[in-house]
């Protein structure tokens, strides 16, 4: 780490993960970000240099800038025991003077014996296989199906409520038309007995309408 206890750079992802297939190369990208106001040089080392290509393996990042390093796992002829990898990567970083070019870096830039502050970050290597990816997909299948069933039930419930609403509105309009007809008859006849029947009918209409609206808004969701 640097003098104030903070890392000069951040690395994403923190582990190198490769899809391991026989006779095929695999790639993993590292995003290295400079989180300081200084120019920072970096260098990537590995315990198995013949097994991996690192491009670029050395560079200089300007303040608050970032770069991408591509690590390539060479094609392999056999699987490692239990798919476990013991390879390690080390990313070193150090502050350098402004406008320093990568080709001009002193040989002791990443040498701890020079007295310079060298920030180091170790990275593990993880191997995955296509079969493990398929297993993850199979694990997600039941969850996906459950979500689709849930969404379908919601849609059916909404449709059912809309249909009940439309029926209730149509019945309301029908009752309104009958009510208007009774009003016109009452005005023509001006009969007291008819007025009492009309009042009773209006009350009945109100009760039926209230029952229909209550049924529509209290209908339980469809299973």
C-alpha positions as CSV (number, residue, x, y, z in Angstrom):
1,X,0.0,0.0,0.0
2,X,1.0,3.6,-0.3
3,X,2.0,5.9,2.5
4,X,-1.5,7.0,3.6
5,X,-2.8,3.4,3.8
6,X,-4.9,3.5,0.7
7,X,-4.4,1.4,-2.4
8,X,-3.1,3.2,-5.5
9,X,-5.4,1.2,-7.8
10,X,-8.6,-0.8,-7.7
11,X,-9.0,-4.1,-9.7
12,X,-12.2,-5.6,-11.0
13,X,-12.8,-8.5,-10.8
14,X,-10.8,-9.5,-7.7
15,X,-10.3,-13.1,-9.0
16,X,-9.3,-14.3,-12.5
17,X,-12.1,-16.7,-13.7
18,X,-11.5,-18.8,-16.9
19,X,-13.9,-21.0,-18.8
20,X,-11.8,-24.2,-19.0
21,X,-12.2,-26.3,-22.2
22,X,-9.5,-28.6,-23.6
23,X,-7.7,-27.4,-26.7
24,X,-9.3,-23.9,-26.4
25,X,-8.0,-20.6,-25.2
26,X,-9.9,-18.6,-22.5
27,X,-9.8,-14.9,-21.7
28,X,-10.4,-12.8,-18.6
29,X,-10.3,-9.0,-18.6
30,X,-9.1,-7.0,-15.6
31,X,-10.1,-3.4,-15.2
32,X,-7.4,-1.4,-13.4
33,X,-8.4,2.0,-12.1
34,X,-6.1,4.7,-10.7
35,X,-7.8,6.3,-7.8
36,X,-5.2,9.0,-7.0
37,X,-4.0,12.3,-8.4
38,X,-0.6,10.7,-9.3
39,X,0.6,8.9,-12.3
40,X,0.7,5.2,-11.4
41,X,2.7,2.4,-13.1
42,X,1.6,-1.2,-12.8
43,X,3.1,-4.6,-13.6
44,X,1.3,-8.0,-13.7
45,X,3.3,-11.1,-12.7
46,X,2.3,-14.8,-12.6
47,X,3.7,-18.0,-11.2
48,X,3.0,-19.7,-14.6
49,X,4.3,-17.3,-17.3
50,X,4.3,-20.0,-20.0
51,X,0.6,-20.8,-19.3
52,X,-0.8,-17.3,-19.6
53,X,-0.5,-14.2,-22.0
54,X,-0.9,-10.9,-20.3
55,X,-1.5,-7.8,-22.5
56,X,-0.4,-5.3,-21.5
57,X,1.6,-6.7,-18.6
58,X,3.0,-3.2,-17.8
59,X,1.6,0.2,-18.1
60,X,1.2,3.7,-16.8
61,X,-2.3,5.0,-15.8
62,X,-3.0,8.7,-15.6
63,X,-4.7,10.2,-12.5
64,X,-8.4,9.1,-12.1
65,X,-8.1,7.0,-15.3
66,X,-8.3,3.3,-16.0
67,X,-7.2,0.6,-18.4
68,X,-8.1,-2.9,-19.3
69,X,-5.7,-5.8,-19.1
70,X,-6.5,-9.1,-21.0
71,X,-5.2,-12.3,-19.5
72,X,-5.3,-15.3,-21.8
73,X,-5.2,-18.9,-20.6
74,X,-3.4,-21.0,-23.3
75,X,-5.1,-24.1,-24.7
76,X,-4.6,-27.0,-22.4
77,X,-4.5,-30.7,-23.2
78,X,-5.8,-32.1,-19.8
79,X,-7.9,-31.0,-16.9
80,X,-6.2,-30.1,-13.6
81,X,-6.9,-32.4,-10.6
82,X,-10.4,-31.6,-9.2
83,X,-10.4,-28.5,-11.4
84,X,-8.4,-26.7,-8.8
85,X,-5.8,-24.1,-9.9
86,X,-2.7,-23.2,-7.9
87,X,-1.6,-20.5,-10.2
88,X,-1.3,-17.0,-8.7
89,X,-1.1,-13.5,-10.1
90,X,0.6,-10.5,-8.5
91,X,-0.2,-6.9,-9.6
92,X,2.3,-4.3,-8.4
93,X,1.8,-0.6,-8.7
94,X,3.9,2.4,-7.9
95,X,3.8,6.2,-8.2
96,X,5.9,7.6,-11.1
97,X,6.7,11.1,-12.3
98,X,4.0,12.8,-14.5
99,X,4.1,12.1,-18.2
100,X,6.3,9.0,-17.7
101,X,6.1,6.7,-20.7
102,X,5.9,2.9,-20.2
103,X,9.0,2.4,-22.2
104,X,10.9,4.8,-20.0
105,X,10.2,3.1,-16.7
106,X,13.4,2.5,-14.7
107,X,14.3,-1.2,-14.1
108,X,13.9,-0.7,-10.4
109,X,10.4,0.8,-10.6
110,X,8.9,-2.3,-8.9
111,X,11.9,-3.3,-6.8
112,X,11.2,-3.1,-3.1
113,X,14.9,-2.9,-2.3
114,X,15.0,0.5,-4.0
115,X,13.2,2.0,-1.1
116,X,10.1,2.9,-3.1
117,X,6.6,2.2,-1.9
118,X,5.2,-0.7,-3.9
119,X,1.5,-1.5,-3.7
120,X,0.8,-5.2,-4.3
121,X,-2.4,-7.1,-4.9
122,X,-2.7,-10.9,-5.2
123,X,-5.2,-12.5,-7.5
124,X,-6.4,-16.1,-7.5
125,X,-7.3,-18.1,-10.5
126,X,-10.6,-20.0,-10.8
127,X,-11.6,-22.5,-13.4
128,X,-15.1,-23.1,-14.5
129,X,-16.5,-25.6,-17.1
130,X,-19.4,-25.4,-19.6
131,X,-21.2,-28.1,-17.6
132,X,-21.1,-26.0,-14.4
133,X,-22.6,-23.2,-16.3
134,X,-25.4,-25.5,-17.5
135,X,-26.1,-26.6,-14.0
136,X,-26.5,-23.0,-12.9
137,X,-29.0,-22.6,-15.8
138,X,-30.9,-25.7,-14.7
139,X,-31.1,-24.3,-11.1
140,X,-32.6,-21.1,-12.4
141,X,-35.2,-22.9,-14.6
142,X,-37.7,-23.7,-11.7
143,X,-37.5,-20.1,-10.4
144,X,-38.1,-18.7,-13.9
145,X,-41.1,-21.0,-14.3
146,X,-42.5,-20.0,-11.0
147,X,-42.3,-16.3,-11.9
148,X,-44.0,-17.0,-15.3
149,X,-46.9,-18.8,-13.5
150,X,-47.2,-15.9,-10.9
151,X,-47.3,-13.3,-13.7
152,X,-50.0,-15.4,-15.6
153,X,-52.1,-15.6,-12.4
154,X,-51.9,-11.8,-12.0
155,X,-52.9,-11.2,-15.6
156,X,-55.9,-13.5,-15.2
157,X,-57.0,-11.8,-12.0
158,X,-56.8,-8.4,-13.6
159,X,-58.7,-9.6,-16.6
160,X,-61.4,-11.1,-14.4
161,X,-61.8,-7.9,-12.4
162,X,-62.1,-5.9,-15.7
163,X,-64.8,-8.2,-16.9
164,X,-66.7,-7.8,-13.7
165,X,-66.3,-4.0,-13.8
166,X,-67.7,-3.9,-17.4
167,X,-70.7,-6.1,-16.4
168,X,-71.4,-3.9,-13.4
169,X,-71.2,-0.7,-15.5
170,X,-73.5,-2.1,-18.1
171,X,-76.1,-3.1,-15.5
172,X,-75.8,0.3,-14.0
173,X,-76.6,2.0,-17.4
174,X,-79.5,-0.4,-17.8
175,X,-80.9,0.5,-14.4
176,X,-80.4,4.2,-15.2
177,X,-82.4,3.9,-18.4
178,X,-85.3,2.1,-16.5
179,X,-85.2,4.8,-13.9
180,X,-85.5,7.5,-16.5
181,X,-88.5,5.7,-18.0
182,X,-90.2,5.4,-14.6
183,X,-89.6,9.1,-14.0
184,X,-91.3,10.0,-17.3
185,X,-94.2,7.8,-16.5
186,X,-94.6,9.4,-13.1
187,X,-94.6,12.8,-14.6
188,X,-97.3,11.8,-17.1
189,X,-99.6,10.0,-14.6
190,X,-98.9,12.1,-11.5
191,X,-100.3,9.3,-9.5
192,X,-99.6,9.1,-5.7
193,X,-99.8,5.3,-5.7
194,X,-97.3,5.2,-8.6
195,X,-95.0,7.6,-6.7
196,X,-94.8,5.1,-3.8
197,X,-94.0,2.3,-6.2
198,X,-91.4,4.4,-7.9
199,X,-89.7,5.3,-4.6
200,X,-89.6,1.6,-3.7
201,X,-88.1,0.7,-7.1
202,X,-85.4,3.4,-6.7
203,X,-84.5,2.0,-3.3
204,X,-84.2,-1.5,-4.8
205,X,-82.0,-0.2,-7.6
206,X,-79.7,1.4,-5.1
207,X,-79.4,-1.8,-3.1
208,X,-78.6,-3.9,-6.3
209,X,-76.1,-1.3,-7.5
210,X,-74.3,-1.2,-4.2
211,X,-74.2,-5.0,-4.1
212,X,-72.7,-5.2,-7.6
213,X,-70.0,-2.6,-6.9
214,X,-69.1,-4.3,-3.5
215,X,-68.8,-7.7,-5.3
216,X,-66.5,-6.2,-8.0
217,X,-64.0,-4.6,-5.6
218,X,-64.0,-7.4,-3.1
219,X,-63.5,-10.3,-5.6
220,X,-60.5,-12.5,-4.4
221,X,-57.5,-12.9,-6.8
222,X,-57.6,-15.9,-9.1
223,X,-55.4,-18.8,-8.0
